[in-house]
Amino acid sequence: MNDIVHGLGAAAAFGGVGVVLLLLGVGLVDLLTPGKLGRQIWVERNRNAAVLLSSALLGIGGIVFTAILYTYEEFGKGLASTALFGLLGLVLMAVAFWAVDLLTPGKLGAILVDPEPHPAVWVSASCNLAVAAIVSAAIA
């Protein structure tokens, strides 16, 4: 029974770190794009913004999953490494976003929240997932 209680506590702690990282991901995408992201997705039903945010959330979720799967034996060290790898993923996603913005015409943030579907959203979403895959592979 003690193992179950210990496991529940560890799962709650890792889950808490994961939720915080996901919220930071929402904040990061909101910061990188003009306007209020929540309004664009839930009120204006902007598919471009939804795809971009979804890719960031899936990417961070993948990094957190991998960090937990390959965590250290020591609980505190595993929790810290999960948080740090997640933060690294967020930073690298932002850097990749800025790099794509520099290399492409127009202002990427504005293009990605335009109400008309735009293929640039798929490039940005793929970039988020590729960065997450790279960080996940580095963990493993």
C-alpha positions in Angstrom: 0.0 0.0 0.0 2.9 2.3 0.8 4.2 1.9 -2.8 0.8 3.0 -4.2 0.7 6.1 -2.0 4.3 6.9 -3.0 3.5 6.4 -6.7 0.4 8.6 -6.4 2.5 11.4 -4.9 5.2 11.1 -7.5 2.5 11.1 -10.3 0.9 14.2 -8.8 4.3 16.0 -8.6 5.3 15.1 -12.2 1.7 15.9 -13.4 2.0 19.3 -11.7 5.3 20.0 -13.4 3.7 19.0 -16.7 0.7 21.2 -16.3 2.9 24.2 -15.4 5.0 23.6 -18.5 1.8 23.3 -20.7 0.6 26.6 -19.2 3.9 28.2 -20.0 3.6 26.9 -23.5 0.2 28.6 -23.9 1.7 31.8 -22.5 4.7 31.5 -24.9 2.5 31.1 -28.0 0.3 34.0 -26.8 3.4 36.1 -26.5 4.7 35.2 -29.9 1.4 36.0 -31.7 -0.5 39.2 -31.8 -3.9 39.6 -30.0 -5.2 37.3 -27.2 -4.7 33.7 -28.1 -7.7 32.4 -26.1 -10.1 34.8 -27.8 -8.7 33.9 -31.3 -9.3 30.2 -30.7 -12.4 30.0 -28.6 -14.3 33.1 -29.7 -13.1 33.8 -33.3 -12.6 30.1 -33.9 -9.2 30.7 -35.6 -7.9 27.4 -36.9 -4.4 28.7 -37.6 -4.0 29.8 -34.0 -5.5 26.5 -32.8 -3.1 24.4 -34.9 -0.1 26.4 -33.7 -1.1 26.1 -30.0 -1.9 22.4 -30.4 1.5 21.7 -31.9 3.2 23.5 -29.0 1.2 21.6 -26.4 1.8 18.2 -28.1 5.5 19.0 -28.3 5.8 19.9 -24.6 3.7 16.9 -23.7 6.1 14.7 -25.6 9.1 16.2 -23.9 7.6 15.8 -20.5 6.5 12.2 -21.3 10.1 11.3 -22.4 11.7 13.1 -19.4 9.4 11.1 -17.0 9.9 7.9 -18.8 13.7 8.2 -18.6 13.8 9.9 -15.2 16.5 9.5 -12.6 16.0 7.1 -9.7 16.2 10.0 -7.3 12.8 11.7 -7.2 14.0 15.3 -6.8 16.5 14.9 -9.5 13.9 13.4 -11.8 11.4 16.1 -11.1 14.1 18.9 -11.7 15.3 17.3 -14.9 11.7 17.0 -16.2 11.1 20.7 -15.5 14.5 21.8 -17.0 14.0 19.7 -20.2 10.5 21.1 -20.6 11.8 24.7 -20.2 14.6 23.9 -22.7 11.9 22.7 -25.2 9.9 25.9 -24.8 13.0 28.1 -25.3 14.1 26.1 -28.4 10.5 26.3 -29.8 10.6 30.1 -29.4 14.1 30.3 -31.1 12.9 28.1 -34.0 9.8 30.3 -34.3 12.0 33.5 -34.5 14.3 31.8 -37.0 11.4 30.8 -39.3 10.1 34.3 -38.9 13.5 35.8 -40.0 13.7 33.4 -43.0 10.2 33.9 -44.4 8.4 36.9 -45.8 5.9 38.9 -43.7 5.4 38.8 -40.0 5.0 35.1 -39.0 2.9 35.8 -35.8 0.4 37.9 -37.7 0.2 35.3 -40.6 -0.5 32.5 -38.1 -3.4 34.3 -36.5 -5.0 35.5 -39.7 -8.5 34.1 -39.9 -7.9 32.7 -43.4 -6.1 29.3 -43.5 -2.4 29.7 -44.3 0.1 27.0 -45.1 2.7 28.7 -42.8 0.8 27.3 -39.8 1.7 23.8 -40.9 5.4 24.7 -41.2 5.4 26.3 -37.8 3.5 23.4 -36.2 6.0 20.9 -37.8 8.8 23.0 -36.5 7.4 22.8 -32.9 7.0 19.0 -33.2 10.5 18.6 -34.7 12.1 20.6 -31.9 10.2 18.5 -29.3 11.4 15.3 -31.0 15.0 16.5 -30.9 14.8 17.4 -27.2 13.1 14.0 -26.5 15.8 12.1 -28.3 18.5 14.0 -26.4 16.8 12.9 -23.1 16.7 9.2 -24.1 
